[in-house]
Amino acid sequence: MNKVMLIGRLTRDAEIREIKEREISFLKFTLAVSRYYDKQNNKTDYIPVIVWGKHAKAIEKYMLKGKLVSVIGKIQTKSYEDKNGFRRKIVEVVSNEIKFLDPKKLENVVNS
């Protein structure tokens, strides 16, 4: 079973991209997820996330830097050769569900 759930904040506005040959869009962003197990040595993991298709287009305008979101999806690994000929591996989350967790009242105050 490959399932992951994360809660964190976007490190910057999400970017929508298209693969024209396949006529499909995807949204990429990085999620900052805090580790709370040790208050004195609080660390943050930066997790790359990708959302595919219609879901990506539907949420793009809401995916802004600092937004608190819940991401549910699966872990995916890819490898490629960089410009120097070294093999690189990428681990990312492919999300099929995103929930916005920022309270509406707070958003209204910030946007006023």
PyMOL commands that place a pseudoatom at each C-alpha (Angstrom):
pseudoatom trace, name=CA, resn=MET, resi=1, chain=A, elem=C, hetatm=0, pos=[0.000, 0.000, 0.000]
pseudoatom trace, name=CA, resn=ASN, resi=2, chain=A, elem=C, hetatm=0, pos=[1.364, 3.402, -0.989]
pseudoatom trace, name=CA, resn=LYS, resi=3, chain=A, elem=C, hetatm=0, pos=[-0.541, 6.256, 0.688]
pseudoatom trace, name=CA, resn=VAL, resi=4, chain=A, elem=C, hetatm=0, pos=[0.686, 9.443, 2.310]
pseudoatom trace, name=CA, resn=MET, resi=5, chain=A, elem=C, hetatm=0, pos=[-1.033, 12.318, 4.132]
pseudoatom trace, name=CA, resn=LEU, resi=6, chain=A, elem=C, hetatm=0, pos=[0.772, 15.574, 4.845]
pseudoatom trace, name=CA, resn=ILE, resi=7, chain=A, elem=C, hetatm=0, pos=[-0.212, 18.886, 6.409]
pseudoatom trace, name=CA, resn=GLY, resi=8, chain=A, elem=C, hetatm=0, pos=[1.938, 21.896, 5.706]
pseudoatom trace, name=CA, resn=ARG, resi=9, chain=A, elem=C, hetatm=0, pos=[2.311, 25.281, 4.050]
pseudoatom trace, name=CA, resn=LEU, resi=10, chain=A, elem=C, hetatm=0, pos=[3.194, 26.129, 0.462]
pseudoatom trace, name=CA, resn=THR, resi=11, chain=A, elem=C, hetatm=0, pos=[6.702, 27.569, 0.201]
pseudoatom trace, name=CA, resn=ARG, resi=12, chain=A, elem=C, hetatm=0, pos=[5.690, 29.686, -2.828]
pseudoatom trace, name=CA, resn=ASP, resi=13, chain=A, elem=C, hetatm=0, pos=[2.826, 30.025, -5.293]
pseudoatom trace, name=CA, resn=ALA, resi=14, chain=A, elem=C, hetatm=0, pos=[2.158, 26.783, -7.166]
pseudoatom trace, name=CA, resn=GLU, resi=15, chain=A, elem=C, hetatm=0, pos=[3.061, 26.668, -10.862]
pseudoatom trace, name=CA, resn=ILE, resi=16, chain=A, elem=C, hetatm=0, pos=[0.776, 25.186, -13.487]
pseudoatom trace, name=CA, resn=ARG, resi=17, chain=A, elem=C, hetatm=0, pos=[2.412, 23.614, -16.527]
pseudoatom trace, name=CA, resn=GLU, resi=18, chain=A, elem=C, hetatm=0, pos=[1.180, 21.779, -19.585]
pseudoatom trace, name=CA, resn=ILE, resi=19, chain=A, elem=C, hetatm=0, pos=[2.383, 18.829, -21.596]
pseudoatom trace, name=CA, resn=LYS, resi=20, chain=A, elem=C, hetatm=0, pos=[1.080, 19.924, -24.984]
pseudoatom trace, name=CA, resn=GLU, resi=21, chain=A, elem=C, hetatm=0, pos=[1.698, 16.581, -26.731]
pseudoatom trace, name=CA, resn=ARG, resi=22, chain=A, elem=C, hetatm=0, pos=[-0.547, 14.842, -24.203]
pseudoatom trace, name=CA, resn=GLU, resi=23, chain=A, elem=C, hetatm=0, pos=[-2.879, 17.828, -23.656]
pseudoatom trace, name=CA, resn=ILE, resi=24, chain=A, elem=C, hetatm=0, pos=[-2.636, 17.538, -19.881]
pseudoatom trace, name=CA, resn=SER, resi=25, chain=A, elem=C, hetatm=0, pos=[-1.867, 20.059, -17.156]
pseudoatom trace, name=CA, resn=PHE, resi=26, chain=A, elem=C, hetatm=0, pos=[-0.070, 19.574, -13.879]
pseudoatom trace, name=CA, resn=LEU, resi=27, chain=A, elem=C, hetatm=0, pos=[0.560, 21.724, -10.829]
pseudoatom trace, name=CA, resn=LYS, resi=28, chain=A, elem=C, hetatm=0, pos=[3.845, 21.612, -8.911]
pseudoatom trace, name=CA, resn=PHE, resi=29, chain=A, elem=C, hetatm=0, pos=[4.598, 23.018, -5.484]
pseudoatom trace, name=CA, resn=THR, resi=30, chain=A, elem=C, hetatm=0, pos=[6.697, 22.388, -2.410]
pseudoatom trace, name=CA, resn=LEU, resi=31, chain=A, elem=C, hetatm=0, pos=[5.077, 21.764, 0.958]
pseudoatom trace, name=CA, resn=ALA, resi=32, chain=A, elem=C, hetatm=0, pos=[6.882, 22.734, 4.186]
pseudoatom trace, name=CA, resn=VAL, resi=33, chain=A, elem=C, hetatm=0, pos=[5.987, 20.106, 6.802]
pseudoatom trace, name=CA, resn=SER, resi=34, chain=A, elem=C, hetatm=0, pos=[7.125, 20.573, 10.407]
pseudoatom trace, name=CA, resn=ARG, resi=35, chain=A, elem=C, hetatm=0, pos=[8.339, 17.719, 12.583]
pseudoatom trace, name=CA, resn=TYR, resi=36, chain=A, elem=C, hetatm=0, pos=[6.816, 18.236, 16.028]
pseudoatom trace, name=CA, resn=TYR, resi=37, chain=A, elem=C, hetatm=0, pos=[8.368, 15.356, 17.928]
pseudoatom trace, name=CA, resn=ASP, resi=38, chain=A, elem=C, hetatm=0, pos=[11.058, 17.539, 19.527]
pseudoatom trace, name=CA, resn=LYS, resi=39, chain=A, elem=C, hetatm=0, pos=[10.116, 21.145, 20.381]
pseudoatom trace, name=CA, resn=GLN, resi=40, chain=A, elem=C, hetatm=0, pos=[13.729, 22.205, 20.962]
pseudoatom trace, name=CA, resn=ASN, resi=41, chain=A, elem=C, hetatm=0, pos=[15.003, 20.854, 17.641]
pseudoatom trace, name=CA, resn=ASN, resi=42, chain=A, elem=C, hetatm=0, pos=[11.987, 21.557, 15.447]
pseudoatom trace, name=CA, resn=LYS, resi=43, chain=A, elem=C, hetatm=0, pos=[12.866, 20.667, 11.861]
pseudoatom trace, name=CA, resn=THR, resi=44, chain=A, elem=C, hetatm=0, pos=[11.011, 21.156, 8.604]
pseudoatom trace, name=CA, resn=ASP, resi=45, chain=A, elem=C, hetatm=0, pos=[10.853, 18.815, 5.624]
pseudoatom trace, name=CA, resn=TYR, resi=46, chain=A, elem=C, hetatm=0, pos=[10.302, 20.285, 2.159]
pseudoatom trace, name=CA, resn=ILE, resi=47, chain=A, elem=C, hetatm=0, pos=[8.249, 17.860, 0.103]
pseudoatom trace, name=CA, resn=PRO, resi=48, chain=A, elem=C, hetatm=0, pos=[7.695, 18.270, -3.669]
pseudoatom trace, name=CA, resn=VAL, resi=49, chain=A, elem=C, hetatm=0, pos=[4.068, 17.658, -4.670]
pseudoatom trace, name=CA, resn=ILE, resi=50, chain=A, elem=C, hetatm=0, pos=[2.449, 17.269, -8.090]
pseudoatom trace, name=CA, resn=VAL, resi=51, chain=A, elem=C, hetatm=0, pos=[-1.258, 17.358, -9.006]
pseudoatom trace, name=CA, resn=TRP, resi=52, chain=A, elem=C, hetatm=0, pos=[-2.423, 16.213, -12.460]
pseudoatom trace, name=CA, resn=GLY, resi=53, chain=A, elem=C, hetatm=0, pos=[-5.263, 17.094, -14.822]
pseudoatom trace, name=CA, resn=LYS, resi=54, chain=A, elem=C, hetatm=0, pos=[-8.513, 18.946, -14.163]
pseudoatom trace, name=CA, resn=HIS, resi=55, chain=A, elem=C, hetatm=0, pos=[-7.902, 18.970, -10.415]
pseudoatom trace, name=CA, resn=ALA, resi=56, chain=A, elem=C, hetatm=0, pos=[-4.697, 20.969, -11.007]
pseudoatom trace, name=CA, resn=LYS, resi=57, chain=A, elem=C, hetatm=0, pos=[-6.523, 23.636, -13.021]
pseudoatom trace, name=CA, resn=ALA, resi=58, chain=A, elem=C, hetatm=0, pos=[-9.370, 23.829, -10.496]
pseudoatom trace, name=CA, resn=ILE, resi=59, chain=A, elem=C, hetatm=0, pos=[-7.144, 24.601, -7.498]
pseudoatom trace, name=CA, resn=GLU, resi=60, chain=A, elem=C, hetatm=0, pos=[-4.351, 26.618, -9.142]
pseudoatom trace, name=CA, resn=LYS, resi=61, chain=A, elem=C, hetatm=0, pos=[-5.605, 30.090, -8.146]
pseudoatom trace, name=CA, resn=TYR, resi=62, chain=A, elem=C, hetatm=0, pos=[-5.908, 29.063, -4.475]
pseudoatom trace, name=CA, resn=MET, resi=63, chain=A, elem=C, hetatm=0, pos=[-2.440, 27.515, -4.167]
pseudoatom trace, name=CA, resn=LEU, resi=64, chain=A, elem=C, hetatm=0, pos=[-0.554, 30.531, -2.838]
pseudoatom trace, name=CA, resn=LYS, resi=65, chain=A, elem=C, hetatm=0, pos=[2.562, 30.911, -0.719]
pseudoatom trace, name=CA, resn=GLY, resi=66, chain=A, elem=C, hetatm=0, pos=[1.841, 30.323, 2.965]
pseudoatom trace, name=CA, resn=LYS, resi=67, chain=A, elem=C, hetatm=0, pos=[-1.476, 28.489, 2.476]
pseudoatom trace, name=CA, resn=LEU, resi=68, chain=A, elem=C, hetatm=0, pos=[-2.061, 25.685, 4.963]
pseudoatom trace, name=CA, resn=VAL, resi=69, chain=A, elem=C, hetatm=0, pos=[-3.187, 22.542, 3.137]
pseudoatom trace, name=CA, resn=SER, resi=70, chain=A, elem=C, hetatm=0, pos=[-3.695, 18.843, 3.650]
pseudoatom trace, name=CA, resn=VAL, resi=71, chain=A, elem=C, hetatm=0, pos=[-2.313, 16.656, 0.856]
pseudoatom trace, name=CA, resn=ILE, resi=72, chain=A, elem=C, hetatm=0, pos=[-3.301, 13.033, 0.326]
pseudoatom trace, name=CA, resn=GLY, resi=73, chain=A, elem=C, hetatm=0, pos=[-1.631, 10.958, -2.351]
pseudoatom trace, name=CA, resn=LYS, resi=74, chain=A, elem=C, hetatm=0, pos=[1.115, 8.463, -3.067]
pseudoatom trace, name=CA, resn=ILE, resi=75, chain=A, elem=C, hetatm=0, pos=[4.917, 8.532, -3.072]
pseudoatom trace, name=CA, resn=GLN, resi=76, chain=A, elem=C, hetatm=0, pos=[6.560, 8.334, -6.481]
pseudoatom trace, name=CA, resn=THR, resi=77, chain=A, elem=C, hetatm=0, pos=[10.245, 8.091, -7.362]
pseudoatom trace, name=CA, resn=LYS, resi=78, chain=A, elem=C, hetatm=0, pos=[11.902, 9.061, -10.631]
pseudoatom trace, name=CA, resn=SER, resi=79, chain=A, elem=C, hetatm=0, pos=[15.489, 9.061, -11.776]
pseudoatom trace, name=CA, resn=TYR, resi=80, chain=A, elem=C, hetatm=0, pos=[17.249, 11.040, -14.470]
pseudoatom trace, name=CA, resn=GLU, resi=81, chain=A, elem=C, hetatm=0, pos=[20.717, 11.953, -15.663]
pseudoatom trace, name=CA, resn=ASP, resi=82, chain=A, elem=C, hetatm=0, pos=[21.794, 15.543, -14.920]
pseudoatom trace, name=CA, resn=LYS, resi=83, chain=A, elem=C, hetatm=0, pos=[23.841, 17.759, -17.245]
pseudoatom trace, name=CA, resn=ASN, resi=84, chain=A, elem=C, hetatm=0, pos=[27.065, 16.430, -15.685]
pseudoatom trace, name=CA, resn=GLY, resi=85, chain=A, elem=C, hetatm=0, pos=[26.138, 12.805, -16.351]
pseudoatom trace, name=CA, resn=PHE, resi=86, chain=A, elem=C, hetatm=0, pos=[25.239, 11.914, -12.738]
pseudoatom trace, name=CA, resn=ARG, resi=87, chain=A, elem=C, hetatm=0, pos=[22.151, 9.818, -11.937]
pseudoatom trace, name=CA, resn=ARG, resi=88, chain=A, elem=C, hetatm=0, pos=[19.717, 11.755, -9.750]
pseudoatom trace, name=CA, resn=LYS, resi=89, chain=A, elem=C, hetatm=0, pos=[16.653, 10.475, -7.941]
pseudoatom trace, name=CA, resn=ILE, resi=90, chain=A, elem=C, hetatm=0, pos=[13.536, 12.483, -7.148]
pseudoatom trace, name=CA, resn=VAL, resi=91, chain=A, elem=C, hetatm=0, pos=[10.981, 11.527, -4.518]
pseudoatom trace, name=CA, resn=GLU, resi=92, chain=A, elem=C, hetatm=0, pos=[7.669, 13.381, -4.774]
pseudoatom trace, name=CA, resn=VAL, resi=93, chain=A, elem=C, hetatm=0, pos=[4.056, 13.057, -3.704]
pseudoatom trace, name=CA, resn=VAL, resi=94, chain=A, elem=C, hetatm=0, pos=[1.455, 12.627, -6.438]
pseudoatom trace, name=CA, resn=SER, resi=95, chain=A, elem=C, hetatm=0, pos=[-1.669, 14.080, -4.862]
pseudoatom trace, name=CA, resn=ASN, resi=96, chain=A, elem=C, hetatm=0, pos=[-5.237, 13.078, -5.606]
pseudoatom trace, name=CA, resn=GLU, resi=97, chain=A, elem=C, hetatm=0, pos=[-6.803, 15.132, -2.797]
pseudoatom trace, name=CA, resn=ILE, resi=98, chain=A, elem=C, hetatm=0, pos=[-6.053, 18.581, -1.387]
pseudoatom trace, name=CA, resn=LYS, resi=99, chain=A, elem=C, hetatm=0, pos=[-7.959, 20.327, 1.391]
pseudoatom trace, name=CA, resn=PHE, resi=100, chain=A, elem=C, hetatm=0, pos=[-7.517, 23.952, 2.385]
pseudoatom trace, name=CA, resn=LEU, resi=101, chain=A, elem=C, hetatm=0, pos=[-7.108, 24.306, 6.143]
pseudoatom trace, name=CA, resn=ASP, resi=102, chain=A, elem=C, hetatm=0, pos=[-6.749, 28.077, 6.636]
pseudoatom trace, name=CA, resn=PRO, resi=103, chain=A, elem=C, hetatm=0, pos=[-9.747, 29.432, 8.550]
pseudoatom trace, name=CA, resn=LYS, resi=104, chain=A, elem=C, hetatm=0, pos=[-12.062, 31.564, 6.365]
pseudoatom trace, name=CA, resn=LYS, resi=105, chain=A, elem=C, hetatm=0, pos=[-12.266, 34.367, 8.949]
pseudoatom trace, name=CA, resn=LEU, resi=106, chain=A, elem=C, hetatm=0, pos=[-8.487, 34.703, 9.036]
pseudoatom trace, name=CA, resn=GLU, resi=107, chain=A, elem=C, hetatm=0, pos=[-8.319, 34.781, 5.225]
pseudoatom trace, name=CA, resn=ASN, resi=108, chain=A, elem=C, hetatm=0, pos=[-10.913, 37.565, 5.137]
pseudoatom trace, name=CA, resn=VAL, resi=109, chain=A, elem=C, hetatm=0, pos=[-8.951, 39.639, 7.661]
pseudoatom trace, name=CA, resn=VAL, resi=110, chain=A, elem=C, hetatm=0, pos=[-5.710, 39.180, 5.745]
pseudoatom trace, name=CA, resn=ASN, resi=111, chain=A, elem=C, hetatm=0, pos=[-7.334, 40.057, 2.409]
pseudoatom trace, name=CA, resn=SER, resi=112, chain=A, elem=C, hetatm=0, pos=[-9.102, 43.179, 3.751]
for i in range(1, 112): cmd.bond("trace and resi %d" % i, "trace and resi %d" % (i + 1))
show_as sticks, trace
zoom trace
